[in-house]
């Protein structure tokens, strides 16, 4: 990811927009990724919106010269992305749906946050570096989610294989004729 540091003014301007941006991200994912229409309804939608807001705030903190505890937040965000992938696998959603949601979210977040960045006075070079950072961050989070998704499927597959082997042994054992 880029080493761009934004001004406190730009960070503050973008952070001020995070509740609205995260709501727009969730709405766009629901509208554009059919697998998430039901998943994001009700209280789950609020939970997802809060997670999106935290992820965006974590990204902005990376770009702030004075963000306290940034590495702890980054570790939590990485773990959260990995766990999201595992949960998506358990829910039966594919990595295609997951990656589509990330792409849609990145596009919406970029459009809205870049507008706030321009209004806060960032130069075109800074905006270009900011775009690079946004998409590198989304790549990082999506790769972690895919890894979690794959790990969950592998774990589930191994458990199912062991259960099938156990069932086969039981069936074979009970199918043997009893001797008198």
C-alpha positions as CSV (number, residue, x, y, z in Angstrom):
1,X,0.0,0.0,0.0
2,X,1.1,3.6,-0.6
3,X,2.9,5.6,2.1
4,X,0.7,8.6,1.4
5,X,-0.1,10.6,4.6
6,X,-3.1,12.8,4.3
7,X,-3.6,16.1,6.1
8,X,-5.7,16.1,9.3
9,X,-8.2,18.3,7.5
10,X,-8.7,15.7,4.7
11,X,-8.9,12.9,7.2
12,X,-11.5,14.8,9.2
13,X,-13.5,15.6,6.1
14,X,-13.7,12.0,5.0
15,X,-14.3,10.6,8.5
16,X,-17.3,13.0,8.9
17,X,-18.8,11.3,5.8
18,X,-18.3,7.7,7.0
19,X,-21.8,7.1,8.3
20,X,-23.3,8.2,5.1
21,X,-20.7,6.5,2.9
22,X,-21.1,3.1,4.8
23,X,-24.8,3.3,4.4
24,X,-24.4,3.9,0.6
25,X,-21.9,1.0,0.4
26,X,-24.4,-1.4,2.0
27,X,-27.3,-0.1,-0.2
28,X,-25.2,-0.5,-3.3
29,X,-24.1,-4.1,-2.4
30,X,-27.8,-5.0,-1.7
31,X,-28.8,-3.5,-5.0
32,X,-26.0,-5.0,-7.1
33,X,-25.1,-8.4,-5.5
34,X,-28.2,-10.6,-5.4
35,X,-26.7,-13.0,-2.8
36,X,-26.7,-10.2,-0.2
37,X,-30.3,-8.9,-0.6
38,X,-31.7,-11.0,2.2
39,X,-28.4,-11.3,4.2
40,X,-28.3,-7.5,4.8
41,X,-31.9,-7.1,5.8
42,X,-33.0,-6.1,9.3
43,X,-30.5,-5.8,12.1
44,X,-27.8,-7.6,10.0
45,X,-27.8,-4.6,7.7
46,X,-27.0,-2.3,10.6
47,X,-24.2,-4.7,11.7
48,X,-22.7,-4.8,8.2
49,X,-23.0,-1.0,7.9
50,X,-21.1,-0.6,11.2
51,X,-18.4,-3.1,10.0
52,X,-18.0,-1.2,6.7
53,X,-17.7,2.1,8.7
54,X,-15.0,0.6,10.9
55,X,-13.1,-0.8,7.9
56,X,-13.2,2.6,6.2
57,X,-12.1,4.4,9.4
58,X,-9.3,1.9,9.8
59,X,-8.1,2.7,6.3
60,X,-8.2,6.4,6.9
61,X,-6.3,5.9,10.2
62,X,-3.5,4.2,8.1
63,X,-3.2,7.5,6.2
64,X,-3.2,9.7,9.2
65,X,0.1,10.9,10.6
66,X,-1.2,10.8,14.2
67,X,-3.5,7.8,14.3
68,X,-3.2,6.1,17.7
69,X,-3.3,2.3,17.9
70,X,-3.3,1.9,14.1
71,X,-1.5,-1.5,14.1
72,X,-4.0,-3.0,16.6
73,X,-6.9,-1.8,14.5
74,X,-5.2,-3.1,11.4
75,X,-4.8,-6.6,13.0
76,X,-8.4,-6.6,14.1
77,X,-9.5,-5.6,10.6
78,X,-7.4,-8.4,9.0
79,X,-8.8,-10.9,11.4
80,X,-12.3,-9.6,10.8
81,X,-11.9,-10.0,7.1
82,X,-10.7,-13.5,7.4
83,X,-13.6,-14.4,9.8
84,X,-16.0,-12.8,7.3
85,X,-14.8,-15.2,4.6
86,X,-15.3,-18.2,6.9
87,X,-18.8,-17.0,7.8
88,X,-19.7,-16.5,4.2
89,X,-18.6,-20.1,3.4
90,X,-20.8,-21.3,6.3
91,X,-23.7,-19.3,4.9
92,X,-23.2,-21.0,1.5
93,X,-22.2,-17.8,-0.4
94,X,-19.5,-18.1,-3.0
95,X,-16.3,-16.2,-3.2
96,X,-17.7,-14.6,-6.4
97,X,-20.5,-13.0,-4.4
98,X,-18.0,-11.9,-1.7
99,X,-15.6,-10.4,-4.2
100,X,-18.4,-8.7,-6.0
101,X,-19.5,-7.1,-2.7
102,X,-16.0,-5.9,-2.1
103,X,-15.7,-4.4,-5.6
104,X,-19.1,-2.6,-5.3
105,X,-18.1,-1.3,-1.9
106,X,-14.8,-0.1,-3.0
107,X,-16.3,1.7,-6.0
108,X,-18.9,3.5,-3.9
109,X,-16.5,4.3,-1.1
110,X,-13.9,5.6,-3.5
111,X,-16.4,7.9,-5.3
112,X,-17.7,9.4,-2.1
113,X,-14.5,9.7,-0.2
114,X,-12.6,11.1,-3.1
115,X,-15.2,13.9,-3.4
116,X,-14.6,14.8,0.3
117,X,-10.8,14.6,-0.3
118,X,-11.0,17.0,-3.3
119,X,-13.2,19.4,-1.3
120,X,-10.5,19.3,1.5
121,X,-7.9,20.4,-0.9
122,X,-5.9,17.3,-1.9
123,X,-3.9,17.7,-5.1
124,X,-4.4,15.5,-8.1
125,X,-1.2,13.6,-7.2
126,X,-2.6,13.0,-3.7
127,X,-5.9,11.9,-5.1
128,X,-4.2,9.4,-7.4
129,X,-2.1,8.0,-4.5
130,X,-5.3,7.9,-2.4
131,X,-7.0,5.8,-5.1
132,X,-4.1,3.5,-5.2
133,X,-4.3,3.1,-1.4
134,X,-8.1,2.5,-1.5
135,X,-7.8,-0.3,-4.0
136,X,-4.8,-1.9,-2.4
137,X,-6.7,-1.9,0.9
138,X,-9.7,-3.6,-0.7
139,X,-7.4,-6.1,-2.3
140,X,-5.8,-6.9,1.1
141,X,-9.2,-7.3,2.8
142,X,-10.7,-9.4,0.0
143,X,-7.7,-11.7,-0.2
144,X,-8.0,-12.3,3.6
145,X,-11.7,-13.0,3.2
146,X,-11.0,-15.5,0.3
147,X,-8.4,-17.2,2.5
148,X,-11.0,-17.5,5.3
149,X,-13.6,-18.8,2.9
150,X,-11.2,-21.4,1.5
151,X,-10.1,-22.5,4.9
152,X,-13.7,-23.0,6.1
153,X,-14.5,-25.1,3.0
154,X,-11.4,-27.2,3.6
155,X,-12.2,-27.7,7.2
156,X,-15.8,-28.5,6.5
157,X,-14.7,-30.9,3.8
158,X,-12.4,-32.8,6.1
159,X,-15.0,-33.0,8.8
160,X,-17.6,-34.4,6.3
161,X,-15.0,-36.9,5.0
162,X,-14.4,-38.1,8.6
163,X,-18.1,-38.5,9.2
164,X,-18.6,-40.4,6.0
165,X,-15.7,-42.8,6.9
166,X,-17.2,-43.3,10.3
167,X,-20.6,-43.9,8.9
168,X,-19.2,-46.4,6.4
169,X,-17.4,-48.3,9.2
170,X,-20.6,-48.4,11.2
171,X,-22.6,-49.7,8.3
172,X,-20.0,-52.3,7.5
173,X,-19.8,-53.4,11.1
174,X,-23.5,-53.7,11.5
175,X,-23.9,-55.5,8.1
176,X,-21.8,-58.4,9.2
177,X,-23.8,-61.5,9.9
178,X,-23.9,-62.5,13.6
179,X,-22.6,-65.9,14.4
180,X,-24.5,-68.2,16.7
